Amino acid sequence: MGRAQIISKSTVCAAIHKEPNLRIDLTPWDLKLIRFDTIQKGLLFRKPPNDNPDTSSLNLIHHLKTSLSRTLDYFPPLAGRLATIEHHDDSNTISVYINCNNAGA
């Protein structure tokens, strides 16, 4: 199997960031389901023929980014980041939550 080559990187944020201070606290059951190793799954599509100028590589990439941005409007946790809070009271515990700060996917 050949090596993959990174051509470019970009971050896509939600088009309309509706709730800037949204925070979703995770339960112990949620934490059991979190996997910290990399999940390498994706969908592969055939590249359309180049006979149509609207299907150039740049137009396709722009369309995919725009679609993802609009989708993130409805799923703010996917554009957020995991965060923790240390509680320095008697319990010395840590709370984990999703900071829906639109940092991007």
C-alpha positions in Angstrom: 0.0 0.0 0.0 1.3 3.4 -0.9 2.0 6.3 1.3 -0.6 9.1 1.7 0.6 12.7 0.9 -0.9 15.7 2.6 -1.6 18.4 0.1 -3.3 20.9 2.3 -5.0 21.3 5.6 -8.0 23.5 6.6 -10.4 24.1 9.4 -14.1 24.5 8.8 -16.3 26.3 11.3 -20.1 26.5 11.5 -21.5 29.1 9.2 -23.8 30.6 11.9 -22.5 30.2 15.4 -25.8 30.4 17.3 -24.9 29.6 20.9 -21.4 30.9 21.8 -21.3 29.7 25.4 -22.9 26.2 24.9 -21.3 23.6 27.1 -22.2 19.9 27.2 -21.1 18.1 30.3 -20.2 14.5 29.8 -21.4 11.7 32.1 -19.3 8.8 33.3 -21.2 6.7 30.7 -20.1 9.1 28.0 -16.5 8.9 29.1 -16.5 5.1 28.9 -17.4 5.5 25.2 -14.7 8.0 24.3 -11.8 6.5 22.3 -8.6 8.6 22.4 -6.9 6.7 19.6 -7.3 8.0 16.1 -10.4 6.8 14.2 -9.5 6.7 10.5 -12.8 6.3 8.7 -14.1 8.2 5.8 -15.9 8.0 2.5 -14.2 7.9 -0.8 -16.0 9.2 -4.0 -15.0 9.0 -7.6 -13.8 12.3 -9.1 -16.2 13.5 -11.7 -15.0 13.9 -15.2 -13.4 17.2 -16.1 -15.7 17.9 -19.0 -17.8 20.3 -16.8 -16.0 23.4 -15.6 -18.1 23.4 -12.4 -16.5 20.2 -11.3 -12.9 21.4 -11.1 -11.0 20.4 -8.0 -11.2 23.8 -6.4 -15.0 24.0 -6.9 -15.5 20.6 -5.4 -13.3 21.4 -2.4 -15.2 24.7 -1.9 -18.5 22.9 -2.2 -17.5 20.3 0.4 -16.3 22.9 2.9 -19.5 24.9 2.4 -21.6 21.8 3.0 -19.7 20.9 6.1 -20.0 24.4 7.4 -23.7 24.4 7.0 -24.0 21.0 8.6 -22.0 22.1 11.7 -24.8 24.7 12.3 -27.0 21.8 13.4 -24.3 19.8 15.3 -22.3 22.4 17.4 -20.5 19.7 19.4 -18.7 18.5 16.2 -17.1 21.9 15.8 -16.1 22.1 19.5 -13.3 20.8 21.7 -13.1 18.5 24.7 -12.2 20.4 27.8 -11.7 19.7 31.5 -12.3 21.5 34.8 -10.4 20.5 38.0 -12.4 20.7 41.1 -10.1 21.5 44.1 -12.7 20.9 46.7 -12.7 17.9 49.0 -13.4 15.5 46.1 -10.4 16.4 43.9 -12.3 15.4 40.7 -12.2 16.4 37.1 -15.2 17.2 35.0 -15.0 16.7 31.2 -17.2 18.6 28.8 -17.6 19.6 25.2 -16.9 23.3 24.7 -19.0 24.2 21.7 -16.9 27.2 20.8 -16.9 26.7 17.0 -13.2 26.0 16.9 -13.8 24.0 13.7 -13.7 20.6 12.4 
